[in-house]
Amino acid sequence: QHGVACPAPLSAARLLDRLSAALVEPSCKGPTFITDHPVVMSPLARRHRDNKFLTERFELMIQGLEYCNAYSELNDAMEQRARFADQAASKADGDVEATEVDEDFCVALDHALP
């Protein structure tokens, strides 16, 4: 409908990222904060306290360019492992932007670090 290309593999995170880059970000002329990103787009960010489908994350956009990307860090080791597993599955499907499971990081979360 909007003519936005999204190379395979098609996933909710990739589609949302491509749509945002094509339709939302270019319209941010003055300083604009894009807040509360979907969980599927933010594997390291904590879930939003009021909406379990969103995260506590924001990006600062100026003239269509990203100047800042910040979030509250996820500190639940079990949830982080699950998100890493989802990322690893996406990577196995060919998503070059997805990550592997970082077990050392999850063990650190188990011990209340970093």
N, C-alpha and C positions, 0 to 999 in steps of 0.2 A: 504494500500500500504506500509506503514512504520511500521505496527504492533504496533501502539500506541493505547493503551486502553483509552477510555474515557467513564466513567460511566455516566448513565443517571442522570439528564436530559441533552440531547445534546443541546448545544447552541454554537453560534459562539465564545463567550468569553471562554467557557470551552475547546472547540476544539483548539483554538489558544493557550491557556495556556498549554495544554497537549503537543501539537506539539512543542512549543518553549522549554518546559522543556526536551523533549526527543531528539530533533534534533539540537537546536541552543545552549542552555546553556552548554551542555557538551563539545562543541567544543571551548569554550572560555577559552583558556589556560592562556594566558597572560592577564593583565588588559584590559578589553573590555567593552565599553559602548554600551548598547542596547538602542537605542533612538526611540522616536516618536511612542509610542505604540498606537494601535487602540483604538478608543473611547469606544468600547464595553468592553474593558479590564480595563478601567481606569475611574470609575464613579466619582472620586473626582478631576480629572485633567482637566485643561483648554484645550480647543481645540487648535490645532496647528494653528499658525497665517497664514500658507501657504497651509494647507490641512485640510479640515473640517472633514475628516474621522480619523485623527490622533490626539494625544494629545502631549502636551509639558511635556514629562515624560522620565526619563532614569533610567536604572539599571546598576550598576557596577558589572561585573562578573569577578572573578579570579579563575582559575582552576575549572570552572564549578559551583562555588558557588556564590550566590548573597551576595554582601557586602553592597550594598546601593540601595535604591529605592527612587527616588525623582521626584517631579513634580511641575509645576506651578499650584497653587490652582485655581479651578473654583470659580469665584465670581459672577456668574449670577444666581440669585435665581430661576428664571423660568426654566432655563436649568437644574439646580441641582435637582429641584423637578421632572422633567421629567426623569432624570437618576435614581433617587431614585425609581420612579414608575416602571421603567424597572427592576431594581434590585428586587423590591418587587414581581413582577410577576415571575421572575426567582426563587425566594425563594419559592413562592407558588407552583411552578412546581417541587420543590424538590432540588434545588441547595442550599446546606448547606453553601456555601461560599458567597452567595448573602446577601444583607442587606435589612433592612426595610426602609421605608420613615422616615427621621429624620426631622420632621416639625420644631422643635426648632432651628435646624441648619439653615434651610431655612429662618425662620423668622429673624434670626441674619443676614443672607446675605441680606435680604430685607432692613435691617437697616444699611447696609455697615459694617457689622461685620462678622466674627471675624477679 
